[in-house]
Amino acid sequence: MAFKEKNLRSLPPITLSGRPYKRYHIDQDGLELEPDVVKAAYELAPELVPAPADDSPAGWIVVHRGSDNGAYLLVYTWVWDNVVEVRTAAGGQPSIGCPDDDPSHFAPELRPWAGCVWELPTLEHERRAWVRHMFVKDQPDLDGYLADVREDRLVGL
């Protein structure tokens, strides 16, 4: 199979467990994220969010439609002021423990993975945005951080 870049799109933030989460969707032409997969991902997302804490004000979510039958949900949360915690789920991949090949049937925490080559560009961006808005300024600027999203474009290379 030849390597193909995928489409990354940012969406407005949502609030889970009292904290805001930026949102990114990743898919490719001809294999877009299906509405039932997106719905299932956001129904499970609250279960992947750590308990609220004073040192954990925000995070971001990635919903990714794989090139085969898989779909992936990654919930990244800033904790301890400068550390990222990630909790994941996958659907449609029985080979890694999913219940069946339906990409909307997510199973949480199957593997200790942080992300793939298409998902990790969000981590690269979010780290820079976090430092830029939460550490470099005189006062942390959470609103500035939430507004600072990776541009919609192809990712992977």
Secondary structure, DSSP 8 states (H G I E B T S, - for coil): -----EEEEEEEEEEETTEEEEEEEEEBTTB---HHHHHHHHHHGGGGS----TT---EEEEEEE-SSS-EEEEEEEEETTTEEEEEEEEES-GGGT-SSS-TTSEEE--S-----TTTHHHHHHHHHHHIIIIISSSS--HHHHHH----SEEE--
